[in-house]
């Protein structure tokens, strides 16, 4: 075994073998894989190994498409062919119109990156899958590329190709420790000696937290026991004359695929069980958990009803093994939070099916800093410190029970709630607030008109639309109040803060005391990395001269990592997080100044406190930092309050607002209003795939200023011209909004993808943002958007259809 390598990958399942192989494809041959036992001796060996294109966003579909293309290439390798049943086809069933709407959306979304799905009715489902009953069935989603692969052969083939490219694979080599050095390099300690490397990758499967503990981190990954059975031969399969398609059934929580002359049938039972939370036996390798078919009896009954042939078929083998889940079900693929030169590729509950793509995206991140897709849906930093294994276990059980039930728009499932609250959470709920979840924080979604009000979840406009319309009207004509919990907030102090921020951002940094500005941070490719509100606070009794850096709640760990990674040795900059110490109240509407003036001493007139100002004050008796900024497009104030005083500030504003008809509003109203104003949302519309010019943020770029991160790359991109441009669309339907991922077409050809969509209640327009080809970006361009399976007419309109001169928020 070599004692040095550029990268050491720990773990020899599909995750480790895939990233090792793809590192060599990116040109790095000085790479090594270390496995405690044999390759595939963890979850990989007993995987059902289904390989589908299906994903809930384009990043997931894209990585699965890469997996399929790679696996086909390996299947056709004459020197080491891999057993891969490609193209059996697969159906996801549905028994509600809302599920069918979802399938229509996913088909449109996948088409945007060249993947063809088909929405079919119940009769067609039965024609393609002759073993199923159509009772209580509306239809399904057909994936023609669905299939399954041999897990061991796949991993051996990837390892073989990596070795041929110069990589080293070490089996039967347990890792005993990890040491990081002052230069951020690592030593990997093993039973066979030490290896010094620049970068370490945790691909430890269900043992990922054993590896994480060696570097002082805990990943939100928990394992679940998962059972499937292999049946005896079924005569109807032989009689079908073709391989039986794969089946995934959210109605009865099971799946099946053909296995020789019988079926492999897997279960996602409600009486499910976590595994290994209190430690894993070191000897557990290529092992299984004890069979427990009693636990899946209810699911088995549903499978019998859907496929009656199972009632006449014997079981020849039962497999019960651990599979891993994260808090939201998506893997953790990317930088390890809080660490340098450490990456992970863990929590792959569907590892075989998508592992080829995960390794591809991670190898790009390691070698180039970013992948070809925005990988936020996989980023390990999307969770903050609340993401414990205990919380993950609760969410894993919930996700397991709903394996084939996708999340509807605005659906917030209950497990693990509440985990992050403010002193106002119970107060707001008592006032009728329906709460959603943002990065673990309970946040007001909308205010229910009656205690028994329940939303009908789906992809169409529903009864909440009228509720949101009333909240928007209250803000537009009077004054509204809401709490923005979890808003990310860093305090930067030190003599070098202005220069540091100037280097980190692509535009002009506000320098005057008491002023606020919006700034964008780029990556090394000149594309958008982060969005921040910068507020200059002068010295006061609350602290020295400082800058507040505010960003989206979900960006807390991501932005801290990015900022601290760019601090230079000896640079006088200190960054302190205030995210969990303070909460933001937003007061918005033409009467907002009247309410604030009644609740807080001082002159709040337009001349004394104009738009984009910041001031320390007291709201009632509560200390507060007030900013004149608006995400609604109305006159508005962000009021940042220490959590111990939050209730006092809230009560003061409610008392002051009583005379002006103050009304509570929620995030759904904010979403509607920000779309009308042309304001973009981080990781919905602001993506690492596009630069600020493509994203319509030209006014925040100052290429002529001194050097900043990504400037040279941005200049090259500008010279090459835009690949896409963000546009605002007005869509000619009142039936449904355009969901993120929906395809945009011109003359029937796909020319772009929707990123956000919602009804604009002040403009009366069904609005959406989309990235389209530059040739289709001019205002007035006629397009169509796929909504609920139909092409709906749309046209490009100028950005900011509501108060384009911003007079209302400057008033």
C-alpha positions in Angstrom: 0.0 0.0 0.0 1.3 3.4 -0.9 1.9 5.9 1.9 0.8 8.9 -0.1 -2.1 9.8 -2.4 -3.8 12.9 -3.6 -7.2 11.6 -2.6 -8.2 8.7 -0.3 -11.7 7.4 -0.6 -12.9 5.4 2.5 -15.5 2.7 1.6 -15.8 0.2 -1.2 -19.5 0.2 -2.0 -21.1 1.8 -5.0 -20.4 5.3 -3.6 -16.7 4.8 -3.1 -16.1 2.8 -6.4 -18.0 5.4 -8.3 -16.2 8.5 -7.0 -12.8 6.7 -7.4 -13.6 5.9 -11.0 -14.9 9.4 -11.8 -11.8 11.0 -10.2 -9.7 9.2 -12.8 -12.1 10.3 -15.5 -11.5 13.9 -14.4 -7.7 13.4 -14.8 -6.7 12.6 -11.2 -4.9 9.2 -11.1 -3.1 9.5 -7.8 -6.2 8.3 -5.9 -6.7 5.5 -3.5 -9.7 3.5 -2.2 -9.5 1.8 1.3 -12.1 -0.8 2.2 -12.4 -2.5 5.6 -13.5 -5.8 4.1 -14.4 -6.8 0.5 -15.8 -4.4 -2.1 -19.6 -4.3 -1.8 -19.7 -5.9 1.6 -22.0 -3.2 3.1 -25.5 -2.3 1.7 -24.4 -2.7 -1.9 -24.2 -6.5 -2.0 -27.9 -7.0 -1.0 -29.3 -4.1 -3.0 -32.4 -4.7 -5.1 -30.3 -2.6 -7.6 -33.1 -0.9 -9.5 -32.0 1.7 -12.0 -34.5 4.4 -13.0 -34.4 7.9 -14.5 -37.0 9.1 -12.0 -36.1 12.1 -9.8 -38.0 14.9 -8.2 -35.8 17.6 -9.7 -33.6 18.0 -12.7 -30.3 17.5 -10.8 -31.5 14.1 -9.6 -32.8 13.1 -13.1 -29.5 14.2 -14.6 -27.3 12.2 -12.3 -29.5 9.1 -12.9 -29.3 9.6 -16.6 -25.5 9.7 -16.3 -25.7 6.5 -14.2 -27.8 4.7 -16.9 -25.4 5.8 -19.7 -22.4 4.7 -17.7 -24.0 1.3 -16.8 -24.9 0.7 -20.5 -21.2 1.4 -21.4 -20.1 -1.1 -18.7 -22.6 -3.6 -19.9 -21.1 -3.4 -23.4 -17.5 -3.6 -22.3 -16.1 -6.7 -24.1 -13.3 -7.3 -21.5 -15.5 -7.1 -18.4 -19.2 -6.9 -19.2 -21.6 -6.1 -16.4 -25.0 -7.8 -16.1 -27.5 -5.0 -16.7 -31.2 -5.5 -17.6 -31.7 -2.2 -19.3 -35.0 -1.1 -20.7 -37.4 -3.4 -19.0 -39.5 -0.3 -18.4 -41.1 0.7 -15.1 -44.4 2.1 -13.9 -45.1 4.2 -10.8 -48.8 3.8 -10.0 -51.3 6.4 -8.9 -54.9 6.3 -7.6 -55.5 10.0 -7.2 -55.7 12.9 -9.6 -53.2 14.8 -7.5 -50.6 12.0 -8.0 -51.3 12.0 -11.7 -50.8 15.8 -11.8 -47.4 15.2 -10.1 -46.5 12.6 -12.8 -47.4 15.0 -15.5 -45.1 17.6 -13.9 -42.3 15.2 -13.5 -42.6 14.1 -17.2 -42.3 17.8 -18.2 -39.4 18.4 -15.9 -37.5 15.3 -17.2 -38.1 16.3 -20.8 -36.1 19.5 -20.1 -32.9 17.5 -19.9 -33.7 15.0 -22.6 -35.4 12.2 -20.6 -38.7 10.8 -21.9 -41.4 9.7 -19.4 -45.0 8.9 -20.4 -48.1 9.4 -18.3 -50.5 6.4 -19.0 -53.9 5.4 -17.9 -54.9 2.3 -15.9 -55.7 0.2 -18.9 -52.3 0.9 -20.5 -50.6 0.1 -17.1 -52.2 -3.3 -17.3 -51.3 -3.9 -20.9 -47.7 -3.2 -20.2 -47.6 -5.1 -16.9 -49.9 -8.2 -17.4 -49.6 -9.2 -13.7 -51.4 -6.3 -12.2 -55.0 -5.5 -11.3 -56.5 -2.1 -12.3 -58.8 -2.0 -9.2 -58.5 1.4 -7.5 -56.0 2.6 -10.2 -56.1 5.7 -12.3 -52.8 5.4 -14.1 -49.1 5.8 -13.8 -45.8 7.2 -14.9 -43.8 5.0 -17.4 -40.0 5.1 -17.6 -38.9 3.2 -20.7 -35.3 3.0 -19.4 -36.1 1.4 -16.1 -34.1 -1.8 -15.2 -31.7 -3.4 -12.7 -28.0 -4.2 -12.5 -25.7 -6.7 -10.8 -24.3 -4.8 -7.8 -21.0 -6.7 -7.4 -20.2 -6.7 -11.1 -20.9 -3.0 -11.3 -18.5 -2.1 -8.4 -15.8 -4.5 -9.6 -16.0 -2.9 -13.1 -15.7 0.6 -11.8 -12.8 -0.4 -9.5 -11.1 -2.2 -12.5 -11.3 0.8 -14.7 -10.0 3.1 -11.9 -7.0 0.7 -11.4 -6.3 0.8 -15.1 -6.2 4.6 -14.9 -3.7 4.5 -12.0 -5.9 4.3 -8.9 -5.1 1.9 -6.1 -7.7 -0.2 -4.3 -6.9 -1.7 -0.9 -9.3 -4.3 0.5 -9.3 -5.8 4.1 -7.8 -2.5 5.4 -9.8 -1.1 8.2 -9.3 2.7 8.8 -8.5 3.3 12.5 -8.3 7.1 12.6 -8.0 10.4 10.7 -5.6 13.3 11.5 -5.8 16.7 9.9 -2.7 18.8 9.8 -2.1 22.6 9.9 -1.9 22.7 6.1 -5.4 21.1 5.9 -3.9 17.8 4.5 -4.9 14.5 6.1 -3.3 11.3 7.4 -5.5 8.2 7.1 -4.5 5.7 9.8 -5.1 2.0 8.9 -4.2 -1.3 10.3 -1.7 -1.7 7.5 0.0 1.7 7.9 -0.7 5.4 7.4 -1.5 7.3 4.2 -0.8 11.0 3.8 -3.3 12.7 1.4 -4.6 16.1 0.4 -8.2 15.1 0.4 -10.3 12.5 2.2 -13.7 11.2 1.1 -16.2 9.5 3.4 -18.0 6.8 1.4 -18.7 4.7 4.4 -22.3 3.6 3.8 -24.1 2.7 7.0 -20.7 3.1 8.8 -20.3 6.7 7.7 -20.7 8.1 11.2 -17.9 5.9 12.4 -15.7 7.6 9.9 -17.2 11.0 10.6 -16.4 10.6 14.3 -12.7 10.2 13.3 -12.8 13.8 11.9 -15.1 15.2 14.6 -18.4 15.4 12.7 -21.7 13.6 12.7 -23.7 13.2 9.5 -27.5 13.2 9.6 -27.6 9.6 8.3 -29.6 6.7 9.8 -30.1 3.2 8.6 -33.4 1.3 8.2 -34.0 -2.4 8.0 -35.5 -3.1 4.5 -37.0 -6.5 3.4 -37.6 -8.0 0.1 -38.5 -11.5 -1.0 -37.6 -13.6 -4.1 -40.4 -15.7 -5.3 -40.6 -19.1 -7.0 -41.1 -19.1 -10.8 -44.4 -17.6 -11.9 -46.0 -19.1 -15.0 -47.5 -15.8 -16.1 -44.1 -14.3 -16.5 -43.0 -17.1 -18.9 -46.3 -16.6 -20.7 -45.9 -12.9 -21.1 -43.3 -13.2 -23.8 -41.2 -10.2 -22.6 -39.5 -9.1 -19.4 -42.0 -7.8 -16.8 -41.6 -4.1 -16.2 -40.7 -2.8 -12.7 -43.5 -1.7 -10.5 -43.5 0.9 -7.7 -46.8 1.3 -5.8 -47.5 4.2 -3.5 -51.0 2.8 -2.9 -49.7 -0.3 -1.1 -46.1 0.6 -0.4 -44.3 -2.1 -2.4 -42.2 -2.6 -5.5 -41.4 -5.5 -7.7 -39.1 -6.4 -10.6 -38.5 -9.6 -12.5 -35.8 -11.9 -11.0 -35.2 -14.9 -13.4 -38.5 -16.6 -13.7 -40.1 -15.0 -10.6 -40.3 -11.7 -8.9 -38.3 -9.7 -6.4 -40.9 -7.9 -4.2 -39.8 -5.3 -1.7 -41.8 -3.7 1.1 -42.0 -0.3 2.8 -44.1 -1.2 5.8 -45.5 1.2 8.3 -44.2 -0.9 11.2 -40.6 -0.2 10.1 -37.5 -0.3 12.1 -34.2 1.8 12.4 -31.0 -0.1 12.6 -27.5 0.4 14.1 -28.2 3.7 15.9 -26.4 2.6 19.0 -23.4 1.1 17.2 -22.7 -1.6 14.6 -20.9 -4.8 15.4 -17.5 -4.6 13.8 -18.0 -8.2 12.5 -21.2 -7.2 10.6 -20.0 -7.5 7.0 -21.8 -9.1 4.0 -24.5 -9.8 6.6 -28.2 -9.5 7.0 -30.7 -8.7 9.7 -33.1 -11.5 10.9 -36.2 -12.1 8.7 -39.4 -10.6 10.0 -42.2 -11.1 7.5 -44.8 -10.5 10.1 -43.8 -6.9 10.1 -44.7 -6.6 6.4 -48.0 -8.5 6.5 -50.1 -5.4 5.8 -48.0 -4.4 2.8 -48.0 -8.0 1.5 -51.8 -7.9 1.5 -51.7 -4.8 -0.7 -49.2 -6.5 -3.0 -51.5 -9.6 -3.3 -54.4 -7.3 -4.3 -52.4 -5.5 -6.9 -50.7 -8.7 -8.2 -53.0 -11.6 -7.5 -50.4 -14.1 -8.9 -48.4 -13.6 -5.7 -51.1 -15.4 -3.7 -50.3 -18.6 -5.7 -46.5 -18.2 -5.6 -44.0 -19.5 -3.0 -41.2 -17.5 -1.4 -37.8 -19.0 -2.0 -35.7 -16.4 -0.1 -36.1 -13.4 2.2 -33.5 -10.6 2.4 -33.5 -8.1 5.2 -30.6 -5.6 5.2 -29.8 -2.0 6.2 -30.2 0.9 3.9 -29.4 4.5 4.7 -31.6 7.7 4.8 -31.0 11.3 5.5 -33.4 13.9 7.0 -35.0 14.8 3.6 -34.3 11.5 1.9 -31.7 12.9 -0.5 -28.0 11.9 -0.2 -25.2 14.0 1.2 -22.7 14.5 -1.7 -20.2 17.3 -1.3 -18.0 19.1 1.2 -18.1 18.0 4.8 -19.5 21.0 6.8 -16.9 22.8 8.8 -13.9 20.9 7.4 -11.3 21.6 4.7 -10.4 19.0 2.0 -13.0 16.6 3.3 -15.9 15.4 1.3 -18.7 12.8 1.7 -20.9 10.7 -0.5 -23.2 9.1 2.1 -26.9 8.5 2.7 -27.5 6.9 -0.7 -30.8 5.1 0.0 -31.0 4.2 -3.8 -27.3 3.9 -4.2 -27.0 1.4 -7.0 -29.6 3.2 -9.2 -28.0 6.6 -8.9 -24.5 6.0 -7.5 -22.8 6.4 -10.9 -24.2 9.9 -11.1 -23.4 10.8 -7.5 -19.7 9.8 -7.9 -19.6 11.8 -11.1 -20.9 15.0 -9.5 -18.7 14.6 -6.4 -15.6 14.0 -8.6 -16.4 17.3 -10.4 -16.7 19.1 -7.1 -13.4 17.8 -5.8 -11.4 18.5 -9.0 -13.1 21.7 -10.3 -14.8 23.2 -7.2 -18.3 22.9 -8.7 -20.3 20.3 -10.7 -22.1 20.8 -14.0 -25.4 21.0 -12.1 -26.3 23.0 -9.1 -26.0 20.4 -6.4 -27.7 22.1 -3.5 -30.3 19.3 -3.2 -27.4 17.0 -2.3 -25.2 19.4 -0.5 -24.3 18.2 3.1 -24.4 21.9 4.2 -28.1 22.2 3.5 -28.7 21.1 7.2 -27.6 23.1 10.2 -26.7 21.9 13.7 -30.2 20.7 14.4 -29.6 17.8 12.0 -28.8 15.1 14.6 -29.0 11.4 14.1 -32.0 11.4 16.5 -33.9 13.8 14.2 -32.7 11.8 11.1 -34.1 8.6 12.6 -37.6 10.2 13.0 -37.5 11.6 9.4 -36.1 8.3 8.1 -39.1 6.4 9.5 -41.4 9.0 8.0 -39.7 8.8 4.6 -39.5 5.1 4.6 -43.3 4.9 5.2 -43.8 7.3 2.2 -41.1 5.9 -0.1 -43.1 6.3 -3.3 -45.2 9.3 -2.3 -43.5 12.4 -3.5 -43.9 15.7 -1.7 -46.6 18.0 -3.0 -45.9 21.7 -3.2 -46.2 23.3 0.2 -46.3 19.9 1.9 -44.6 19.9 5.3 -44.6 16.5 6.9 -44.9 16.3 10.7 -42.1 14.0 11.9 -39.4 15.7 14.0 -41.5 18.9 14.5 -41.0 21.3 16.1 -37.2 21.2 16.2 -36.4 24.9 15.9 -38.8 27.5 17.3 -38.8 31.1 18.5 -40.6 32.7 21.5 -43.3 33.6 19.1 -44.0 30.2 17.6 -46.8 29.3 20.0 -48.2 32.8 19.9 -48.5 32.7 16.1 -50.1 29.3 16.1 -52.6 30.5 18.7 -53.5 33.3 16.3 -54.2 30.8 13.5 -50.8 30.6 11.7 -50.3 27.5 9.6 -46.6 26.7 10.0 -44.2 25.5 7.4 -40.6 24.4 7.8 -37.5 26.3 6.6 -34.1 24.7 7.5 -35.8 23.2 10.5 -37.4 26.5 11.7 -41.1 26.7 12.1 -42.2 29.6 9.9 -45.6 31.2 9.2 -46.9 29.9 5.8 -50.3 31.6 6.0 -52.9 32.5 8.6 -55.9 30.2 8.6 -59.3 31.9 8.2 -60.9 29.4 10.6 -59.6 26.9 13.1 -60.7 23.9 11.1 -59.3 25.1 7.8 -57.4 22.4 5.9 -55.5 22.8 2.6 -56.0 20.4 -0.3 -52.5 19.6 -1.3 -51.7 19.3 -5.0 -50.3 21.1 -8.1 -53.3 23.3 -8.7 -54.5 26.5 -7.1 -56.6 25.7 -4.1 -58.5 27.2 -1.2 -55.3 28.8 0.2 -55.1 31.1 -2.9 -58.0 33.3 -1.5 -56.4 33.4 1.9 -53.1 34.6 0.4 -54.9 37.1 -1.7 -56.4 38.7 1.4 -53.0 38.8 3.1 -51.4 40.5 0.1 -54.2 43.0 -0.1 -53.7 43.9 3.6 -50.0 44.5 2.9 -50.6 46.4 -0.3 -53.3 48.7 1.2 -52.5 48.9 4.8 -49.9 47.1 6.9 -48.9 43.6 7.7 -46.6 41.8 10.1 -44.8 38.5 9.9 -41.9 36.7 11.5 -39.0 35.4 9.4 -37.5 32.8 11.7 -34.0 31.4 11.1 -32.9 34.3 8.8 -29.1 33.8 8.6 -27.2 36.6 10.2 -23.4 36.9 10.6 -21.6 39.7 12.4 -18.3 40.7 10.8 -15.8 42.8 12.8 -12.2 43.8 12.3 -10.1 46.3 10.4 -10.0 44.3 7.2 -13.7 43.6 6.9 -14.3 46.2 4.1 -11.5 44.8 2.0 -12.5 41.2 2.7 -16.1 41.8 1.6 -14.9 43.8 -1.5 -12.8 40.7 -2.5 -15.7 38.3 -1.9 -18.4 40.2 -3.7 -18.8 41.1 -7.4 -20.3 44.5 -6.9 -19.8 47.7 -4.9 -19.9 47.1 -1.1 -21.8 49.8 0.9 -19.2 51.8 2.9 -21.3 54.5 4.5 -22.3 53.9 8.1 -26.0 53.2 8.5 -26.5 52.0 4.9 -27.6 48.6 3.5 -26.8 47.0 0.2 -27.4 43.8 -1.7 -24.4 41.8 -2.7 -23.6 38.6 -4.7 -20.7 36.2 -4.2 -19.4 34.2 -7.1 -17.5 30.9 -7.3 -14.3 30.4 -9.1 -16.2 29.8 -12.3 -17.8 33.2 -12.3 -21.2 31.8 -11.4 -23.5 32.7 -8.5 -22.5 31.2 -5.1 -24.4 33.3 -2.5 -26.6 36.3 -2.0 -26.2 38.6 1.0 -27.7 41.7 2.5 -24.8 43.8 3.9 -25.6 46.4 6.7 -23.0 48.8 8.1 -23.6 49.4 11.8 -21.7 52.2 13.4 -20.2 51.8 16.9 -22.7 51.9 19.8 -23.3 50.5 23.2 -24.2 47.2 21.5 -20.8 46.7 19.9 -18.0 48.2 17.8 -18.2 49.1 14.1 -19.4 46.0 12.3 -21.1 44.6 9.3 -24.1 42.4 9.4 -24.2 39.7 6.6 -27.7 38.4 6.1 -28.8 35.6 3.9 -31.4 32.8 3.5 -32.0 30.6 6.5 -30.9 27.5 4.6 -27.5 29.1 3.7 -26.2 29.3 7.3 -23.6 26.5 7.1 -22.9 27.0 3.4 -22.1 30.7 3.6 -20.0 30.3 6.8 -17.9 27.7 5.0 -17.4 29.8 2.0 -16.5 33.0 3.9 -14.1 31.3 6.3 -12.4 29.3 3.5 -11.4 32.6 1.9 -9.9 34.3 5.0 -6.2 35.0 4.4 -3.6 34.3 7.1 -3.4 37.3 9.4 -6.4 39.0 8.0 -8.2 41.0 10.7 -11.7 39.6 10.2 -13.9 37.9 12.8 -17.1 36.2 11.8 -19.7 35.5 14.5 -23.1 33.8 13.9 -26.1 35.5 15.3 -28.6 33.3 13.5 -29.9 31.4 16.5 -29.7 34.5 18.8 -32.0 36.8 16.9 -35.2 36.7 14.9 -36.6 39.0 12.2 -40.0 40.7 12.2 -41.1 42.2 8.9 -43.5 45.2 9.0 -44.7 46.0 5.5 -47.3 48.2 3.7 -48.0 51.9 3.2 -48.9 52.3 6.8 -45.8 50.6 8.1 -44.1 53.9 8.9 -47.0 54.9 11.0 -46.9 51.7 13.0 -43.1 51.8 13.5 -43.3 55.5 14.6 -45.9 54.6 17.2 -43.9 51.7 18.5 -40.3 53.1 18.4 -38.9 56.4 19.5 -37.1 58.5 16.9 -37.7 60.1 13.5 -38.7 57.4 11.0 -39.6 59.8 8.2 -38.5 59.2 4.7 -35.8 61.9 5.0 -34.5 60.7 8.4 -34.6 57.0 7.5 -34.7 56.5 3.8 -34.9 53.1 1.9 -31.7 51.0 2.5 -31.0 52.5 5.9 -30.1 50.6 9.1 -30.5 51.9 12.6 -30.3 50.6 16.2 -33.5 51.4 18.2 -35.9 50.1 20.7 -39.3 48.7 19.6 -41.3 49.2 22.7 -38.9 48.1 25.4 -37.1 45.6 23.1 -33.7 46.4 21.6 -33.8 46.1 17.8 -31.9 46.7 14.7 -34.2 48.1 12.0 -33.4 48.0 8.2 -35.3 49.8 5.5 -35.5 46.9 3.0 -38.3 45.2 1.2 -38.9 41.8 -0.4 -42.6 42.6 -0.9 -42.2 45.7 -3.0 -44.1 47.8 -0.4 -42.7 50.2 2.1 -41.2 47.7 4.6 -38.9 47.3 7.6 -36.9 44.3 8.8 -36.8 44.5 12.6 -34.1 42.2 14.0 -34.6 41.4 17.7 -32.7 39.3 20.2 -34.8 36.3 21.0 -35.3 37.1 24.7 -37.0 40.4 23.7 -38.9 39.1 20.7 -42.2 38.8 22.4 -41.9 42.3 23.7 -41.2 43.7 20.2 -44.1 41.8 18.7 -46.6 43.0 21.3 -45.5 46.6 20.9 -46.0 46.3 17.1 -49.4 44.7 17.5 -50.5 47.4 19.9 -49.3 50.1 17.6 -50.8 48.4 14.6 -54.3 48.0 16.1 -55.2 51.6 15.0 -54.1 50.9 11.5 -55.7 47.5 10.9 -52.4 45.6 11.1 -52.8 42.0 9.8 -50.5 39.0 10.0 -49.2 37.5 6.8 -47.0 34.5 5.8 -44.4 33.2 3.5 -46.9 32.3 0.7 -47.9 36.0 0.5 -44.2 36.9 0.4 -43.6 34.5 -2.5 -46.4 36.0 -4.5 -45.2 39.6 -3.9 -41.5 38.9 -4.6 -42.4 37.3 -8.0 -44.3 40.5 -8.9 -41.3 42.6 -8.0 -38.7 40.6 -10.0 -36.9 39.5 -6.8 -35.1 36.2 -7.1 -34.8 33.5 -4.5 -31.5 31.8 -3.6 -31.4 28.1 -4.8 -34.7 28.5 -6.6 -33.6 31.2 -9.2 -30.1 31.9 -8.1 -28.0 28.9 -9.1 -24.4 27.9 -9.5 -25.1 27.0 -13.1 -25.5 30.6 -14.2 -23.6 33.9 -13.9 -25.1 37.2 -12.7 -25.5 38.5 -16.3 -27.5 35.4 -17.2 -29.5 35.8 -14.0 -30.5 39.4 -14.7 -28.3 40.8 -11.9 -26.0 43.0 -14.1 -26.6 46.0 -11.9 -24.8 44.2 -9.0 -21.6 43.6 -10.9 -18.6 46.0 -11.0 -16.1 44.3 -13.3 -13.9 47.4 -13.3 -13.3 47.3 -9.5 -10.4 45.5 -8.0 -10.0 41.7 -8.0 -12.7 39.6 -6.6 -13.4 35.9 -6.4 -14.5 34.7 -9.9 -13.8 38.0 -11.7 -11.5 36.5 -14.4 -13.8 33.6 -15.0 -16.8 36.0 -15.3 -14.9 38.1 -17.8 -14.4 35.0 -19.9 -18.1 34.1 -19.6 -19.1 37.6 -20.7 -16.9 37.3 -23.7 -18.5 34.0 -24.7 -22.0 35.3 -24.3 -24.9 34.0 -22.3 -26.1 30.4 -22.6 -29.4 31.2 -20.9 -31.3 34.3 -19.7 -33.7 34.6 -16.8 -37.2 35.9 -17.9 -40.5 36.8 -16.3 -43.4 34.9 -17.8 -47.1 35.7 -17.7 -49.0 32.4 -18.1 -52.5 32.3 -19.5 -54.2 30.0 -17.0 -55.9 30.4 -13.6 -55.9 26.6 -13.0 -52.4 26.1 -11.7 -49.1 27.8 -11.2 -46.0 26.7 -13.1 -44.0 24.4 -10.8 -40.3 24.7 -10.7 -38.8 22.4 -13.3 -41.6 22.8 -15.8 -40.4 22.9 -19.4 -40.8 26.1 -21.5 -41.3 25.6 -25.2 -41.2 27.6 -28.4 -42.8 26.0 -31.5 -43.0 22.7 -29.5 -39.2 22.6 -28.8 -38.0 22.9 -25.2 -36.1 26.2 -24.8 -36.0 26.6 -21.0 -37.0 25.6 -17.6 -39.2 27.3 -14.9 -37.5 28.0 -11.6 -40.4 29.6 -9.6 -44.1 30.3 -10.2 -47.1 31.7 -8.3 -50.1 33.9 -8.7 -49.4 37.6 -8.5 -52.4 38.9 -6.5 -51.6 42.6 -7.0 -51.1 42.3 -10.8 -53.7 39.6 -11.4 -51.1 37.6 -13.4 -50.0 34.0 -13.2 -46.3 34.6 -13.0 -43.2 32.5 -13.4 -39.4 32.9 -13.7 -37.6 30.7 -16.2 -34.1 30.4 -17.7 -34.5 30.3 -21.5 -32.3 30.5 -24.5 -31.2 34.1 -25.2 -33.2 34.1 -28.5 -36.4 33.6 -26.6 -35.8 36.1 -23.8 -37.1 39.4 -25.3 -40.3 40.9 -23.8 -43.2 40.0 -26.0 -41.9 36.6 -27.0 -44.7 34.0 -27.2 -43.9 30.7 -25.5 -45.8 27.8 -23.9 -45.2 26.2 -20.4 -46.1 22.6 -19.6 -48.6 22.7 -16.8 -50.6 19.6 -15.7 -49.6 17.8 -18.9 -50.7 20.6 -21.3 -48.8 23.4 -23.2 -50.2 26.6 -21.8 -49.6 29.9 -23.7 -47.2 32.3 -22.0 -45.4 35.4 -23.0 -42.2 37.1 -21.8 -43.0 40.3 -20.0 -40.6 43.0 -18.6 -39.3 42.1 -15.1 -41.0 43.6 -12.1 -44.6 44.0 -13.4 -45.6 45.6 -10.1 -44.4 49.1 -9.5 -41.3 48.8 -11.7 -39.9 52.1 -10.6 -39.9 50.9 -6.9 -41.7 54.1 -5.8 -43.8 52.3 -3.2 -40.9 50.8 -1.2 -39.0 54.1 -1.4 -42.0 56.1 -0.2 
